[in-house]
Amino acid sequence: MDDTLFASTFTLSALALAAAVALLPKARARLRLSRAKHRSLAGHSRMAKRLASLLPGYAFDEAQFFASDAAPAAVVAQRRAGFARLCAVLGERHAKSIAMSAAARGSISDLQFTGSYRVPFPYSPYLREHLKLGSFLQAADGVMLEDLDGQRFFDLAGSYGVNVFGYDFYRSCVDEGMALTHALGPVLGAYHPCVLENVEKLKAISGLDEVSFHMSGTEAVMQAVRLARYHTGRRHLVRFCGAYHGWWEDVQPGPGNPLPPRETYTLKDMDERSLNVLRTRRDIACVLVNPLQGLHPNKGAPGDSSLLDSGRSAGFDRAAYTAWLKRLREVCTERGIVLIFDEVFLGFRLAKGGAQDYFGVRADMVTYGKTLGGGLPVGVVCGRADLMKRFREERPADICFARGTFNAHPYVMGAMNVFLRRLEEPAVQAIYAQADGLWDARAARFNQVLAEAGLPLKVAHLQSVWTLSYTQPSRHNWMLQFYLREQGLLLSWVGTGRFIFSLNYTDADFDTVLQRFVAAARSMQADGWWWQDSGLSNKSIRRAVLRETLARKWQELLA
Protein backbone atom coordinates (compact mmCIF):
# COMPACT_ATOMS: atom_id res chain seq x y z
CA MET A 1 0.00 0.00 0.00
CA ASP A 2 1.24 3.49 -0.80
CA ASP A 3 2.60 5.22 2.29
CA THR A 4 0.45 8.30 1.68
CA LEU A 5 -2.66 6.20 1.27
CA PHE A 6 -1.80 4.21 4.42
CA ALA A 7 -1.25 7.40 6.38
CA SER A 8 -4.55 8.84 5.19
CA THR A 9 -6.42 5.65 6.05
CA PHE A 10 -4.79 5.48 9.47
CA THR A 11 -5.63 9.13 10.15
CA LEU A 12 -9.27 8.68 9.15
CA SER A 13 -9.57 5.57 11.30
CA ALA A 14 -8.05 7.38 14.25
CA LEU A 15 -10.40 10.32 13.79
CA ALA A 16 -13.40 8.00 13.57
CA LEU A 17 -12.32 6.20 16.71
CA ALA A 18 -11.77 9.50 18.52
CA ALA A 19 -15.21 10.72 17.44
CA ALA A 20 -16.80 7.49 18.63
CA VAL A 21 -15.06 7.75 21.99
CA ALA A 22 -16.13 11.39 22.32
CA LEU A 23 -19.73 10.54 21.52
CA LEU A 24 -19.89 7.55 23.84
CA PRO A 25 -20.77 9.51 27.02
CA LYS A 26 -23.55 11.34 25.16
CA ALA A 27 -24.89 8.05 23.80
CA ARG A 28 -24.88 6.56 27.28
CA ALA A 29 -26.68 9.59 28.69
CA ARG A 30 -29.26 9.41 25.93
CA LEU A 31 -29.82 5.70 26.52
CA ARG A 32 -30.17 6.28 30.26
CA LEU A 33 -32.74 9.00 29.60
CA SER A 34 -34.71 6.82 27.17
CA ARG A 35 -34.86 3.96 29.67
CA ALA A 36 -36.22 6.32 32.35
CA LYS A 37 -39.15 7.36 30.19
CA HIS A 38 -42.43 5.52 30.53
CA ARG A 39 -42.92 2.95 27.79
CA SER A 40 -46.32 4.32 26.84
CA LEU A 41 -46.91 7.32 24.60
CA ALA A 42 -47.49 9.33 27.77
CA GLY A 43 -43.76 9.03 28.43
CA HIS A 44 -42.72 9.97 24.89
CA SER A 45 -44.21 13.38 24.28
CA ARG A 46 -42.71 14.02 20.86
CA MET A 47 -43.98 10.72 19.53
CA ALA A 48 -47.37 11.29 21.15
CA LYS A 49 -47.67 14.69 19.52
CA ARG A 50 -46.79 13.29 16.09
CA LEU A 51 -49.33 10.52 16.51
CA ALA A 52 -52.01 13.01 17.58
CA SER A 53 -51.50 14.87 14.30
CA LEU A 54 -52.06 11.64 12.38
CA LEU A 55 -55.01 10.23 14.34
CA PRO A 56 -58.13 10.52 12.18
CA GLY A 57 -61.43 11.62 13.59
CA TYR A 58 -64.50 9.53 12.94
CA ALA A 59 -68.03 9.44 14.29
CA PHE A 60 -70.38 6.53 14.87
CA ASP A 61 -73.79 6.60 13.29
CA GLU A 62 -76.85 5.56 15.26
CA ALA A 63 -76.37 1.84 14.70
CA GLN A 64 -72.69 1.91 15.63
CA PHE A 65 -73.33 4.05 18.70
CA PHE A 66 -75.44 1.33 20.29
CA ALA A 67 -73.65 -1.73 18.89
CA SER A 68 -69.95 -0.86 18.67
CA ASP A 69 -69.23 -3.96 20.77
CA ALA A 70 -71.29 -6.25 18.47
CA ALA A 71 -74.00 -6.71 21.09
CA PRO A 72 -77.02 -8.80 20.00
CA ALA A 73 -80.21 -7.15 18.77
CA ALA A 74 -82.09 -7.63 22.05
CA VAL A 75 -79.36 -5.84 24.02
CA VAL A 76 -79.19 -3.04 21.44
CA ALA A 77 -82.95 -2.57 21.84
CA GLN A 78 -82.50 -2.29 25.62
CA ARG A 79 -79.84 0.34 25.14
CA ARG A 80 -81.95 2.34 22.69
CA ALA A 81 -84.91 2.36 25.05
CA GLY A 82 -82.77 3.28 28.05
CA PHE A 83 -81.00 6.04 26.16
CA ALA A 84 -84.28 7.52 24.91
CA ARG A 85 -85.71 7.49 28.43
CA LEU A 86 -82.57 9.13 29.85
CA CYS A 87 -82.61 11.86 27.20
CA ALA A 88 -86.28 12.58 27.87
CA VAL A 89 -85.90 12.70 31.67
CA LEU A 90 -82.84 14.96 31.65
CA GLY A 91 -84.29 17.17 28.92
CA GLU A 92 -87.54 17.75 30.79
CA ARG A 93 -86.04 18.02 34.27
CA HIS A 94 -83.33 20.53 33.34
CA ALA A 95 -84.99 22.42 30.48
CA LYS A 96 -84.00 25.96 31.55
CA SER A 97 -80.39 25.03 32.28
CA ILE A 98 -80.09 23.19 28.97
CA ALA A 99 -81.61 26.10 27.03
CA MET A 100 -79.16 28.62 28.51
CA SER A 101 -76.23 26.29 27.86
CA ALA A 102 -77.29 25.90 24.23
CA ALA A 103 -77.54 29.68 23.86
CA ALA A 104 -74.06 30.18 25.33
CA ARG A 105 -72.23 27.34 23.62
CA GLY A 106 -71.60 29.15 20.36
CA SER A 107 -69.87 32.01 22.17
CA ILE A 108 -67.97 30.20 24.94
CA SER A 109 -65.12 28.09 23.63
CA ASP A 110 -64.72 26.22 26.92
CA LEU A 111 -68.28 24.90 26.64
CA GLN A 112 -67.58 23.67 23.12
CA PHE A 113 -64.44 21.87 24.26
CA THR A 114 -65.79 20.24 27.42
CA GLY A 115 -69.03 19.26 25.68
CA SER A 116 -67.11 17.50 22.94
CA TYR A 117 -64.76 15.60 25.26
CA ARG A 118 -67.07 14.16 27.88
CA VAL A 119 -66.95 10.80 26.11
CA PRO A 120 -64.65 9.07 23.56
CA PHE A 121 -64.74 11.04 20.31
CA PRO A 122 -66.46 8.46 18.04
CA TYR A 123 -69.53 8.56 20.30
CA SER A 124 -69.51 12.29 20.98
CA PRO A 125 -71.43 13.72 17.96
CA TYR A 126 -74.42 11.41 18.30
CA LEU A 127 -74.53 11.81 22.07
CA ARG A 128 -74.36 15.62 21.88
CA GLU A 129 -77.16 15.65 19.32
CA HIS A 130 -79.56 13.68 21.48
CA LEU A 131 -78.52 13.96 25.14
CA LYS A 132 -78.53 17.59 26.22
CA LEU A 133 -76.85 18.83 29.38
CA GLY A 134 -76.96 22.04 31.36
CA SER A 135 -73.80 23.85 32.44
CA PHE A 136 -75.37 26.68 34.46
CA LEU A 137 -76.04 26.68 38.20
CA GLN A 138 -77.72 29.27 40.41
CA ALA A 139 -77.07 28.25 44.03
CA ALA A 140 -74.91 26.17 46.37
CA ASP A 141 -75.28 25.22 50.02
CA GLY A 142 -73.85 22.46 52.14
CA VAL A 143 -72.77 19.74 49.73
CA MET A 144 -75.52 20.58 47.24
CA LEU A 145 -75.69 22.50 43.97
CA GLU A 146 -78.83 23.84 42.29
CA ASP A 147 -79.43 24.46 38.59
CA LEU A 148 -81.72 26.99 36.91
CA ASP A 149 -84.66 24.58 37.13
CA GLY A 150 -84.36 24.22 40.90
CA GLN A 151 -82.98 20.69 40.56
CA ARG A 152 -80.48 19.86 43.29
CA PHE A 153 -77.31 17.76 42.95
CA PHE A 154 -74.77 16.35 45.34
CA ASP A 155 -71.49 17.96 44.35
CA LEU A 156 -68.84 15.41 43.33
CA ALA A 157 -67.00 17.85 41.06
CA GLY A 158 -65.45 19.86 43.90
CA SER A 159 -64.81 22.88 41.68
CA TYR A 160 -61.66 21.16 40.33
CA GLY A 161 -60.28 20.79 43.85
CA VAL A 162 -61.10 24.26 45.21
CA ASN A 163 -63.92 23.03 47.42
CA VAL A 164 -62.12 21.40 50.35
CA PHE A 165 -64.31 22.56 53.26
CA GLY A 166 -67.63 23.29 51.58
CA TYR A 167 -69.07 26.23 49.66
CA ASP A 168 -70.60 27.87 52.73
CA PHE A 169 -67.12 27.95 54.28
CA TYR A 170 -65.67 29.76 51.25
CA ARG A 171 -68.63 32.07 50.81
CA SER A 172 -68.07 33.37 54.32
CA CYS A 173 -64.31 33.63 53.68
CA VAL A 174 -65.01 35.84 50.67
CA ASP A 175 -67.62 37.94 52.50
CA GLU A 176 -65.43 38.51 55.56
CA GLY A 177 -62.33 39.08 53.43
CA MET A 178 -64.01 41.72 51.32
CA ALA A 179 -65.33 43.43 54.44
CA LEU A 180 -61.81 43.39 55.88
CA THR A 181 -60.32 45.07 52.79
CA HIS A 182 -63.31 47.12 51.64
CA ALA A 183 -61.90 50.46 52.75
CA LEU A 184 -58.90 49.97 50.43
CA GLY A 185 -60.95 48.35 47.69
CA PRO A 186 -59.38 47.28 44.36
CA VAL A 187 -56.20 49.32 44.78
CA LEU A 188 -53.35 47.52 43.01
CA GLY A 189 -49.61 47.75 43.46
CA ALA A 190 -49.60 48.52 47.19
CA TYR A 191 -50.39 45.95 49.88
CA HIS A 192 -53.24 45.72 52.35
CA PRO A 193 -51.92 45.18 55.92
CA CYS A 194 -53.38 41.65 56.03
CA VAL A 195 -50.75 40.59 53.47
CA LEU A 196 -48.04 40.55 56.12
CA GLU A 197 -50.03 38.17 58.30
CA ASN A 198 -50.73 35.98 55.27
CA VAL A 199 -47.02 35.79 54.52
CA GLU A 200 -46.11 34.82 58.07
CA LYS A 201 -48.74 32.10 58.16
CA LEU A 202 -47.66 30.75 54.76
CA LYS A 203 -44.04 30.65 55.86
CA ALA A 204 -45.03 28.69 58.95
CA ILE A 205 -47.18 26.28 56.92
CA SER A 206 -44.62 25.69 54.16
CA GLY A 207 -41.52 25.81 56.35
CA LEU A 208 -39.93 28.08 53.74
CA ASP A 209 -38.48 31.58 53.79
CA GLU A 210 -40.27 33.77 51.27
CA VAL A 211 -43.56 34.09 49.42
CA SER A 212 -44.72 35.49 46.09
CA PHE A 213 -48.34 35.93 45.01
CA HIS A 214 -49.81 35.17 41.59
CA MET A 215 -53.22 34.87 39.99
CA SER A 216 -53.41 31.13 39.27
CA GLY A 217 -51.74 27.85 40.02
CA THR A 218 -50.41 27.66 36.47
CA GLU A 219 -48.77 31.06 36.89
CA ALA A 220 -47.25 30.02 40.23
CA VAL A 221 -45.68 26.92 38.67
CA MET A 222 -44.32 29.02 35.80
CA GLN A 223 -42.60 31.34 38.24
CA ALA A 224 -41.17 28.53 40.36
CA VAL A 225 -39.61 26.92 37.28
CA ARG A 226 -38.27 30.28 36.04
CA LEU A 227 -36.60 30.94 39.38
CA ALA A 228 -35.10 27.45 39.48
CA ARG A 229 -33.58 27.96 36.04
CA TYR A 230 -32.38 31.43 36.95
CA HIS A 231 -30.52 30.35 40.06
CA THR A 232 -29.11 27.03 38.84
CA GLY A 233 -28.10 28.26 35.39
CA ARG A 234 -29.61 25.06 33.96
CA ARG A 235 -32.36 24.82 31.38
CA HIS A 236 -34.13 21.48 31.69
CA LEU A 237 -36.91 20.47 34.04
CA VAL A 238 -38.11 17.01 34.95
CA ARG A 239 -41.77 16.15 35.30
CA PHE A 240 -43.21 12.71 35.82
CA CYS A 241 -45.36 10.79 33.40
CA GLY A 242 -49.04 11.68 33.68
CA ALA A 243 -48.61 14.62 36.05
CA TYR A 244 -50.49 17.87 35.46
CA HIS A 245 -48.83 21.19 36.29
CA GLY A 246 -50.96 23.65 34.32
CA TRP A 247 -51.45 24.27 30.64
CA TRP A 248 -48.26 26.11 29.62
CA GLU A 249 -45.77 24.65 27.17
CA ASP A 250 -42.89 23.34 29.30
CA VAL A 251 -45.06 21.29 31.65
CA GLN A 252 -47.64 19.99 29.19
CA PRO A 253 -45.67 18.32 26.42
CA GLY A 254 -47.39 16.19 23.83
CA PRO A 255 -51.08 16.41 22.78
CA GLY A 256 -52.83 19.56 23.92
CA ASN A 257 -49.81 21.77 23.36
CA PRO A 258 -49.26 23.56 20.02
CA LEU A 259 -45.47 23.54 20.52
CA PRO A 260 -43.27 20.45 20.82
CA PRO A 261 -41.44 19.92 24.13
CA ARG A 262 -38.11 21.71 24.18
CA GLU A 263 -36.45 21.53 27.58
CA THR A 264 -38.62 19.05 29.46
CA TYR A 265 -37.80 15.48 30.41
CA THR A 266 -40.87 13.34 31.16
CA LEU A 267 -39.69 10.41 33.28
CA LYS A 268 -41.26 7.45 35.04
CA ASP A 269 -42.65 8.02 38.50
CA MET A 270 -41.40 5.73 41.28
CA ASP A 271 -38.59 4.25 39.19
CA GLU A 272 -34.89 3.79 39.96
CA ARG A 273 -33.91 4.66 36.39
CA SER A 274 -35.38 8.12 36.79
CA LEU A 275 -33.18 8.66 39.84
CA ASN A 276 -30.18 7.54 37.77
CA VAL A 277 -30.96 10.26 35.22
CA LEU A 278 -31.05 12.86 37.99
CA ARG A 279 -27.77 11.59 39.43
CA THR A 280 -25.84 11.71 36.17
CA ARG A 281 -27.03 14.75 34.22
CA ARG A 282 -25.77 18.29 34.71
CA ASP A 283 -28.52 20.17 32.84
CA ILE A 284 -31.51 19.65 35.17
CA ALA A 285 -32.68 22.76 37.00
CA CYS A 286 -35.67 21.37 38.83
CA VAL A 287 -37.97 18.44 39.42
CA LEU A 288 -41.72 19.01 39.56
CA VAL A 289 -43.85 16.71 41.71
CA ASN A 290 -47.64 16.68 41.76
CA PRO A 291 -48.44 14.50 44.81
CA LEU A 292 -51.82 13.60 43.30
CA GLN A 293 -49.88 11.16 41.10
CA GLY A 294 -49.59 8.92 44.15
CA LEU A 295 -53.14 7.81 43.25
CA HIS A 296 -52.28 6.84 39.67
CA PRO A 297 -48.51 6.87 39.03
CA ASN A 298 -47.48 7.34 35.41
CA LYS A 299 -51.06 7.82 34.28
CA GLY A 300 -52.74 11.03 33.23
CA ALA A 301 -55.88 12.46 34.78
CA PRO A 302 -58.45 9.67 34.24
CA GLY A 303 -61.13 11.38 32.18
CA ASP A 304 -64.03 9.55 30.54
CA SER A 305 -63.04 10.89 27.12
CA SER A 306 -60.32 8.21 27.03
CA LEU A 307 -62.48 5.47 28.57
CA LEU A 308 -62.40 3.23 25.48
CA ASP A 309 -62.34 -0.03 27.46
CA SER A 310 -62.12 -1.08 31.12
CA GLY A 311 -58.38 -0.72 31.43
CA ARG A 312 -58.45 2.24 33.82
CA SER A 313 -56.66 1.53 37.07
CA ALA A 314 -55.61 3.45 40.17
CA GLY A 315 -54.40 2.77 43.67
CA PHE A 316 -52.65 4.68 46.44
CA ASP A 317 -49.82 3.15 48.47
CA ARG A 318 -48.86 5.83 50.98
CA ALA A 319 -45.78 4.02 52.29
CA ALA A 320 -44.38 3.34 48.81
CA TYR A 321 -45.02 6.86 47.58
CA THR A 322 -43.49 8.36 50.72
CA ALA A 323 -40.37 6.24 50.25
CA TRP A 324 -40.13 7.43 46.63
CA LEU A 325 -40.39 11.09 47.60
CA LYS A 326 -37.70 10.68 50.25
CA ARG A 327 -35.29 9.12 47.76
CA LEU A 328 -36.10 11.84 45.26
CA ARG A 329 -35.35 14.45 47.92
CA GLU A 330 -31.96 12.87 48.62
CA VAL A 331 -30.91 12.82 44.97
CA CYS A 332 -32.04 16.40 44.35
CA THR A 333 -30.04 17.55 47.37
CA GLU A 334 -26.94 15.68 46.18
CA ARG A 335 -27.12 17.15 42.68
CA GLY A 336 -28.21 20.71 43.48
CA ILE A 337 -31.55 20.20 41.71
CA VAL A 338 -34.48 22.28 42.93
CA LEU A 339 -37.32 20.05 44.19
CA ILE A 340 -40.69 21.72 43.63
CA PHE A 341 -43.91 20.36 45.11
CA ASP A 342 -46.89 21.44 43.03
CA GLU A 343 -49.65 21.48 45.63
CA VAL A 344 -52.06 23.57 43.58
CA PHE A 345 -54.59 20.72 43.61
CA LEU A 346 -53.89 18.85 46.85
CA GLY A 347 -52.65 21.70 49.02
CA PHE A 348 -54.65 22.04 52.27
CA ARG A 349 -56.74 18.96 51.45
CA LEU A 350 -54.55 16.25 53.00
CA ALA A 351 -53.24 18.27 55.94
CA LYS A 352 -52.80 21.85 57.12
CA GLY A 353 -49.16 21.66 56.02
CA GLY A 354 -50.13 20.01 52.74
CA ALA A 355 -48.28 17.16 51.07
CA GLN A 356 -45.00 18.15 52.74
CA ASP A 357 -46.47 17.31 56.13
CA TYR A 358 -48.55 14.38 54.90
CA PHE A 359 -45.56 12.58 53.38
CA GLY A 360 -42.90 14.01 55.70
CA VAL A 361 -40.74 15.36 52.87
CA ARG A 362 -39.59 18.98 52.55
CA ALA A 363 -39.36 20.67 49.17
CA ASP A 364 -37.20 23.62 48.10
CA MET A 365 -40.22 25.39 46.65
CA VAL A 366 -43.96 24.78 46.94
CA THR A 367 -46.75 26.13 44.75
CA TYR A 368 -50.28 26.60 46.04
CA GLY A 369 -53.53 27.73 44.46
CA LYS A 370 -57.25 27.00 44.32
CA THR A 371 -58.51 26.67 47.89
CA LEU A 372 -55.88 29.00 49.45
CA GLY A 373 -57.65 32.03 47.98
CA GLY A 374 -60.64 31.38 50.20
CA GLY A 375 -62.76 30.95 47.11
CA LEU A 376 -61.09 33.59 44.91
CA PRO A 377 -58.44 32.99 42.21
CA VAL A 378 -54.88 32.79 43.48
CA GLY A 379 -51.46 31.26 43.00
CA VAL A 380 -48.64 31.28 45.53
CA VAL A 381 -44.97 30.30 45.50
CA CYS A 382 -43.16 29.61 48.76
CA GLY A 383 -39.44 28.97 48.60
CA ARG A 384 -35.99 29.20 50.11
CA ALA A 385 -34.66 32.75 50.23
CA ASP A 386 -31.78 32.00 47.86
CA LEU A 387 -34.20 30.65 45.24
CA MET A 388 -36.84 33.37 45.51
CA LYS A 389 -34.59 36.34 44.79
CA ARG A 390 -35.27 37.82 41.35
CA PHE A 391 -32.11 39.86 40.83
CA ARG A 392 -28.36 39.85 41.47
CA GLU A 393 -26.77 42.77 43.29
CA GLU A 394 -23.46 42.21 41.49
CA ARG A 395 -25.14 42.04 38.04
CA PRO A 396 -27.91 44.66 38.05
CA ALA A 397 -29.09 43.86 34.53
CA ASP A 398 -29.40 40.13 35.29
CA ILE A 399 -32.94 39.78 36.64
CA CYS A 400 -35.73 37.21 36.66
CA PHE A 401 -38.71 39.46 36.04
CA ALA A 402 -42.16 38.48 37.31
CA ARG A 403 -44.96 40.91 38.03
CA GLY A 404 -48.71 40.75 37.65
CA THR A 405 -51.29 43.49 37.77
CA PHE A 406 -53.61 41.56 40.07
CA ASN A 407 -50.97 39.92 42.28
CA ALA A 408 -51.90 40.47 45.95
CA HIS A 409 -55.31 41.94 45.05
CA PRO A 410 -56.79 43.24 48.33
CA TYR A 411 -60.00 41.21 48.06
CA VAL A 412 -58.07 38.01 47.35
CA MET A 413 -55.67 38.72 50.19
CA GLY A 414 -58.59 39.38 52.53
CA ALA A 415 -60.29 36.08 51.67
CA MET A 416 -56.93 34.30 52.05
CA ASN A 417 -56.46 35.89 55.46
CA VAL A 418 -59.78 34.57 56.68
CA PHE A 419 -59.01 31.13 55.22
CA LEU A 420 -55.61 30.93 56.90
CA ARG A 421 -57.04 32.00 60.24
CA ARG A 422 -59.72 29.32 60.03
CA LEU A 423 -57.15 26.62 59.37
CA GLU A 424 -56.03 27.12 62.96
CA GLU A 425 -59.50 26.63 64.46
CA PRO A 426 -60.09 23.45 66.49
CA ALA A 427 -62.99 22.39 64.25
CA VAL A 428 -60.77 22.39 61.16
CA GLN A 429 -57.95 20.62 62.99
CA ALA A 430 -60.45 17.94 64.01
CA ILE A 431 -61.40 17.44 60.36
CA TYR A 432 -57.77 16.87 59.44
CA ALA A 433 -57.19 14.54 62.38
CA GLN A 434 -59.92 12.12 61.33
CA ALA A 435 -59.72 12.52 57.54
CA ASP A 436 -57.60 9.47 56.66
CA GLY A 437 -59.56 7.03 58.81
CA LEU A 438 -62.91 8.47 57.75
CA TRP A 439 -62.29 8.37 54.01
CA ASP A 440 -60.58 4.98 54.13
CA ALA A 441 -63.67 3.56 55.85
CA ARG A 442 -66.01 5.25 53.39
CA ALA A 443 -64.13 3.91 50.37
CA ALA A 444 -64.06 0.41 51.84
CA ARG A 445 -67.81 0.52 52.44
CA PHE A 446 -68.41 1.91 48.97
CA ASN A 447 -66.53 -0.99 47.39
CA GLN A 448 -68.24 -3.54 49.62
CA VAL A 449 -71.71 -2.30 48.62
CA LEU A 450 -70.78 -2.28 44.92
CA ALA A 451 -69.50 -5.85 45.14
CA GLU A 452 -72.58 -7.06 47.03
CA ALA A 453 -74.79 -5.45 44.39
CA GLY A 454 -72.95 -7.33 41.63
CA LEU A 455 -71.85 -4.13 39.91
CA PRO A 456 -68.65 -4.10 37.81
CA LEU A 457 -67.18 -1.12 39.63
CA LYS A 458 -64.65 -0.25 42.31
CA VAL A 459 -63.08 2.92 43.65
CA ALA A 460 -59.52 3.85 44.53
CA HIS A 461 -58.85 6.93 46.62
CA LEU A 462 -56.33 9.34 48.00
CA GLN A 463 -58.34 10.48 50.99
CA SER A 464 -61.29 12.49 49.57
CA VAL A 465 -60.17 12.31 45.91
CA TRP A 466 -61.56 9.18 44.24
CA THR A 467 -61.21 7.43 40.89
CA LEU A 468 -63.71 4.87 39.58
CA SER A 469 -62.49 1.75 37.77
CA TYR A 470 -64.49 -0.84 35.83
CA THR A 471 -64.00 -4.54 36.48
CA GLN A 472 -65.41 -6.12 33.33
CA PRO A 473 -64.70 -5.29 29.67
CA SER A 474 -66.99 -2.72 28.09
CA ARG A 475 -66.91 0.00 25.45
CA HIS A 476 -69.70 1.96 27.11
CA ASN A 477 -68.51 2.67 30.67
CA TRP A 478 -68.61 6.41 29.92
CA MET A 479 -72.42 6.26 29.93
CA LEU A 480 -72.42 5.97 33.73
CA GLN A 481 -71.84 9.69 34.23
CA PHE A 482 -75.25 10.43 32.70
CA TYR A 483 -77.07 7.87 34.86
CA LEU A 484 -75.37 9.46 37.87
CA ARG A 485 -76.65 12.86 36.76
CA GLU A 486 -80.15 11.43 36.56
CA GLN A 487 -79.76 10.40 40.20
CA GLY A 488 -78.71 13.91 41.22
CA LEU A 489 -74.94 13.31 41.40
CA LEU A 490 -73.00 16.00 39.56
CA LEU A 491 -69.52 15.27 38.19
CA SER A 492 -67.11 17.56 36.39
CA TRP A 493 -66.71 17.23 32.63
CA VAL A 494 -64.02 14.53 33.06
CA GLY A 495 -66.74 12.21 34.37
CA THR A 496 -66.15 9.17 36.56
CA GLY A 497 -62.37 9.49 36.50
CA ARG A 498 -62.42 11.99 39.34
CA PHE A 499 -64.81 12.32 42.29
CA ILE A 500 -63.81 15.20 44.58
CA PHE A 501 -65.65 15.16 47.88
CA SER A 502 -65.56 18.17 50.16
CA LEU A 503 -64.59 17.44 53.74
CA ASN A 504 -67.94 18.67 55.07
CA TYR A 505 -69.75 15.55 53.78
CA THR A 506 -71.64 14.06 56.73
CA ASP A 507 -72.26 10.34 57.11
CA ALA A 508 -75.87 10.96 56.09
CA ASP A 509 -74.77 12.84 52.96
CA PHE A 510 -72.36 10.06 52.05
CA ASP A 511 -74.98 7.35 52.60
CA THR A 512 -77.35 9.13 50.24
CA VAL A 513 -74.64 9.46 47.59
CA LEU A 514 -73.89 5.74 47.90
CA GLN A 515 -77.57 4.81 47.55
CA ARG A 516 -77.97 7.02 44.49
CA PHE A 517 -74.76 5.71 42.97
CA VAL A 518 -75.95 2.12 43.26
CA ALA A 519 -79.33 3.06 41.79
CA ALA A 520 -77.64 4.74 38.81
CA ALA A 521 -75.35 1.77 38.18
CA ARG A 522 -78.22 -0.72 38.42
CA SER A 523 -80.23 1.34 35.94
CA MET A 524 -77.33 1.36 33.51
CA GLN A 525 -76.84 -2.36 33.98
CA ALA A 526 -80.55 -3.00 33.34
CA ASP A 527 -80.34 -0.99 30.12
CA GLY A 528 -77.74 -3.39 28.73
CA TRP A 529 -74.66 -1.20 28.59
CA TRP A 530 -72.58 -3.77 30.50
CA TRP A 531 -73.53 -6.69 28.28
CA GLN A 532 -70.98 -9.47 28.42
CA ASP A 533 -69.80 -12.06 25.91
CA SER A 534 -67.00 -14.60 26.11
CA GLY A 535 -65.27 -12.96 23.15
CA LEU A 536 -65.35 -9.46 24.66
CA SER A 537 -62.13 -8.46 26.42
CA ASN A 538 -60.12 -5.29 26.88
CA LYS A 539 -57.69 -6.61 24.27
CA SER A 540 -60.43 -7.32 21.74
CA ILE A 541 -61.89 -3.85 22.34
CA ARG A 542 -58.51 -2.20 21.75
CA ARG A 543 -58.06 -4.21 18.58
CA ALA A 544 -61.49 -3.13 17.34
CA VAL A 545 -60.63 0.52 18.02
CA LEU A 546 -57.36 0.08 16.11
CA ARG A 547 -59.18 -1.46 13.14
CA GLU A 548 -61.67 1.40 13.09
CA THR A 549 -58.87 3.96 13.23
CA LEU A 550 -56.84 2.34 10.45
CA ALA A 551 -59.92 2.00 8.26
CA ARG A 552 -60.69 5.69 8.66
CA LYS A 553 -57.05 6.62 8.00
CA TRP A 554 -57.10 4.53 4.83
CA GLN A 555 -60.23 6.39 3.69
CA GLU A 556 -58.41 9.69 4.26
CA LEU A 557 -55.45 8.54 2.19
CA LEU A 558 -57.70 7.45 -0.66
CA ALA A 559 -59.73 10.65 -0.64
PyMOL commands that set and color helices and strands:
alter all, ss='L'
color gray80, all
select helices_A, chain A and resi 3-36+41-43+45-54+62-67+73-93+95-105+109-116+124-130+158-161+167-181+194-206+217-232+249-251+272-280+291-294+304-306+318-335+354-359+370-373+385-388+410-423+426-452+477-486+495-497+507-526+538-558
alter helices_A, ss='H'
color red, helices_A
select strands_A, chain A and resi 137-141+144-147+152-155+210-214+236-240+264-267+284-289+338-342+365-369+379-383+391-392+395-399+457-462+465-470+489-490+499-500
alter strands_A, ss='S'
color yellow, strands_A
deselect
rebuild
show_as cartoon
